[in-house]
Amino acid sequence: MFRCVLLISILLGASSSVAAAEPPVRVMVIGTFHWSNPNRDLHDEKVDDVLTPKRQAEIAWIAAALSRFRPTEIAVESDAPVVVSRYAQYLNGTLKPSRNEVVQLGFRLAKANNTAVHGIDVEGDFPYEAVEKYAKAHGQQAILAHADRLVVEDVAKEQAIIDSDTLSAALRRINDPLREDGRNAFNRLAMKIGHGSEQPGAELFAAWAKRNALICANLLQLSKPGDRVVVIFGAGHETFLRQCVRETPGFELIEANDYLPK
């Protein structure tokens, strides 16, 4: 009996040593504005045509700088089947011109580093109407107005950089880790809307958190020890994805601004 217990202890110890020796999954999360102006959010930056020679040179510059990270996988804000089809077309030169950051940066970076591209996005609900309705019925419109004003001010600052500087400069502002907590300001303030058993603000935040948890799960499940993953997603997801990486054993967060060119 003693020998059996000793053997199990030795095997468990050996297994732990092997697990501890596994290299971490290094993940660079790049939050971004949407380059093709899909207008899917309450407030969005307006991006000039990224297919112009000036912007194409900037994107090539960004991709070359990010390639120093030597990514082994690229994860993007798109559905998995769509990415598989579109990336195959991109590689064989049959994909129609696209201004989307998935194609312009994600596909470009993947091709340059001979890596796979994974669509890890998940659709989700955004029950904002219920929050507006409750706020109006209970005199809480000022809370939403304040939250909305913060978003408008932030978008304006980002817009000024897009209009006057490089795409990389705009991305560096978004990916400044000192600004990370502010990304959830709107949804956090919306949680003030509600009372007792009726909590539309909390339901709004919970729906957003659920979507990001599912995105995070896709990211974790595609990764294996030693991978170097670049994640390219809308800036609203940035805080959740960074937290996902930081808090998951075996994963290491790499700062995008350590690689994005100045």
C-alpha positions in Angstrom: 0.0 0.0 0.0 2.8 2.4 0.9 4.6 1.7 -2.3 1.4 2.3 -4.3 0.9 5.7 -2.6 4.6 6.6 -3.1 4.4 5.7 -6.8 1.2 7.8 -7.3 2.9 10.7 -5.5 6.0 10.4 -7.7 3.8 10.3 -10.9 1.8 13.3 -9.8 5.0 15.2 -9.0 6.4 14.3 -12.4 3.2 15.4 -14.1 3.2 18.7 -12.2 6.8 19.3 -13.2 6.0 18.7 -16.9 3.0 21.0 -16.7 5.1 23.7 -15.0 7.7 23.4 -17.6 5.3 24.1 -20.5 5.9 27.5 -22.1 3.1 30.0 -21.6 0.7 31.1 -24.3 1.7 34.7 -25.0 -1.2 36.8 -26.2 -1.2 40.4 -27.6 -4.6 42.0 -27.5 -4.9 44.8 -30.0 -8.0 46.9 -29.5 -9.1 48.9 -32.5 -11.7 51.2 -34.1 -13.5 49.7 -37.1 -11.7 50.7 -40.3 -14.7 50.1 -42.7 -17.1 52.3 -40.8 -19.9 49.7 -40.2 -21.7 52.1 -37.7 -22.8 49.3 -35.4 -22.2 51.2 -32.2 -23.9 54.1 -30.5 -20.9 56.3 -31.3 -18.1 55.5 -33.8 -15.0 57.1 -35.3 -15.2 57.8 -39.0 -12.1 56.5 -40.8 -11.0 57.7 -44.1 -10.3 55.3 -46.9 -7.7 52.8 -45.7 -7.1 51.7 -49.3 -5.3 54.9 -50.2 -1.6 54.6 -50.7 -0.9 56.7 -47.6 -2.9 54.4 -45.3 -1.7 51.3 -47.0 1.9 52.3 -46.3 0.9 52.9 -42.6 -0.8 49.4 -42.4 2.3 47.8 -43.9 4.4 49.6 -41.3 2.2 48.4 -38.5 2.2 44.8 -39.8 6.0 44.8 -40.1 6.3 46.0 -36.5 3.9 43.5 -35.1 5.7 40.7 -36.9 8.6 41.2 -34.5 6.3 39.4 -32.0 6.5 36.3 -34.3 2.9 35.4 -34.0 1.9 31.8 -34.5 -1.9 32.4 -34.5 -4.1 35.4 -35.4 -7.6 35.7 -33.8 -10.0 38.2 -35.1 -13.5 39.7 -34.6 -15.4 37.6 -37.1 -17.3 34.3 -37.3 -15.1 31.2 -37.8 -16.6 29.9 -41.1 -16.5 33.4 -42.6 -12.8 33.8 -41.8 -11.9 30.4 -43.2 -13.6 31.2 -46.5 -12.4 34.8 -46.8 -8.8 34.1 -45.8 -8.6 31.4 -48.5 -9.8 33.9 -51.0 -7.3 36.5 -49.7 -4.4 34.0 -50.1 -5.3 33.1 -53.7 -6.0 36.7 -54.7 -9.8 36.4 -55.3 -11.1 38.4 -52.3 -12.8 41.6 -53.2 -11.1 44.8 -51.9 -12.0 45.2 -48.2 -11.4 48.0 -45.8 -12.2 45.9 -42.7 -9.4 45.6 -40.2 -9.8 41.8 -40.1 -8.6 41.8 -43.7 -6.3 44.8 -43.8 -4.4 43.9 -40.6 -5.4 40.4 -39.5 -5.0 38.7 -42.9 -2.0 40.7 -43.8 -0.2 39.8 -40.6 -1.2 36.1 -40.9 0.1 35.9 -44.5 3.4 37.6 -43.6 4.0 35.2 -40.7 2.5 32.1 -42.4 0.0 31.6 -39.6 -3.6 30.5 -39.3 -6.4 33.0 -38.8 -9.2 32.2 -36.3 -12.6 33.9 -36.2 -13.5 33.9 -32.5 -16.4 36.4 -32.4 -19.8 35.4 -30.9 -23.0 37.3 -31.5 -24.8 38.6 -28.4 -27.8 40.7 -27.2 -27.5 44.3 -26.2 -30.7 45.1 -24.4 -30.2 48.9 -24.3 -33.8 49.8 -25.0 -34.9 48.4 -21.6 -32.3 50.6 -19.9 -33.6 53.7 -21.7 -37.2 52.8 -21.0 -36.5 52.4 -17.2 -34.4 55.5 -17.0 -37.1 57.6 -18.6 -39.9 56.2 -16.4 -37.9 56.8 -13.2 -36.2 60.1 -13.9 -32.7 58.6 -14.4 -32.0 60.0 -17.9 -29.1 62.2 -16.4 -27.2 59.0 -15.6 -27.3 57.8 -19.2 -26.6 61.3 -20.5 -23.5 61.4 -18.5 -22.3 58.0 -19.6 -23.1 58.9 -23.2 -21.1 62.1 -22.9 -18.0 60.3 -21.7 -18.2 58.0 -24.8 -18.7 61.0 -27.1 -15.7 62.8 -25.6 -13.5 59.7 -26.0 -14.5 59.1 -29.6 -13.8 62.8 -30.4 -10.3 62.5 -29.0 -9.7 59.3 -31.1 -11.2 61.0 -34.1 -8.7 63.9 -33.8 -5.8 61.5 -33.9 -7.2 59.5 -36.9 -7.7 62.8 -38.8 -4.3 64.3 -38.1 -1.9 61.4 -37.5 -1.2 57.8 -38.4 -3.3 54.7 -37.8 -0.6 53.5 -35.5 -0.9 56.6 -33.4 -4.6 56.1 -33.0 -4.1 52.4 -32.1 -1.4 53.3 -29.5 -3.9 55.6 -27.8 -6.5 52.8 -27.6 -4.0 50.3 -26.3 -2.5 52.4 -23.6 -2.9 50.1 -20.5 -3.5 53.2 -18.4 -6.8 53.7 -20.2 -8.0 50.1 -19.9 -10.4 50.5 -17.1 -12.3 53.3 -18.8 -13.4 51.0 -21.5 -16.2 49.7 -19.3 -17.3 53.1 -18.0 -20.6 53.3 -20.0 -21.8 49.8 -19.0 -20.7 50.4 -15.4 -22.6 53.7 -15.1 -25.6 52.0 -16.8 -25.7 49.6 -13.8 -27.1 52.5 -11.8 -30.3 52.2 -13.8 -32.7 49.9 -11.9 -33.9 49.0 -8.4 -34.8 45.8 -6.5 -35.8 43.0 -8.8 -35.8 45.2 -11.9 -32.2 45.7 -13.0 -32.0 46.6 -16.7 -28.6 48.2 -16.3 -27.1 45.1 -14.7 -28.8 42.9 -17.4 -27.2 45.1 -20.1 -23.8 44.6 -18.5 -24.4 40.9 -18.0 -25.3 40.4 -21.7 -22.1 42.2 -22.7 -20.0 40.2 -20.3 -21.5 36.9 -21.5 -20.6 37.7 -25.1 -17.0 38.5 -24.1 -16.8 35.4 -21.9 -17.7 33.3 -25.0 -15.1 35.1 -27.1 -12.6 34.5 -24.3 -13.5 30.8 -24.3 -12.8 30.6 -28.0 -9.4 32.2 -27.5 -8.4 29.8 -24.7 -9.6 26.8 -26.6 -7.6 27.5 -29.8 -4.4 28.1 -27.9 -1.7 25.6 -26.9 1.5 26.0 -24.8 4.1 28.1 -26.6 1.7 29.8 -29.0 2.1 33.5 -29.6 -1.4 34.9 -30.4 -2.3 38.3 -31.8 -6.0 39.1 -31.1 -7.5 42.0 -33.1 -10.9 43.2 -31.8 -13.0 46.2 -31.4 -11.8 48.4 -28.5 -14.9 47.8 -26.5 -13.9 44.2 -26.0 -10.3 45.1 -24.9 -10.8 45.2 -21.2 -12.5 41.9 -21.0 -10.0 40.1 -23.3 -7.0 41.5 -21.4 -8.5 40.4 -18.1 -9.2 37.0 -19.6 -5.5 36.6 -20.6 -4.1 38.0 -17.3 -6.2 35.8 -15.1 -5.8 32.5 -17.0 -3.0 30.2 -15.7 -0.5 29.4 -18.4 -1.2 32.7 -20.3 0.8 35.8 -20.5 -0.4 39.2 -21.7 1.9 41.1 -24.1 1.4 44.8 -24.5 0.5 45.9 -28.0 2.2 49.2 -27.5 5.5 47.4 -27.0 5.3 46.6 -30.7 3.0 49.2 -32.4 5.3 51.7 -34.1 5.5 55.3 -32.8 
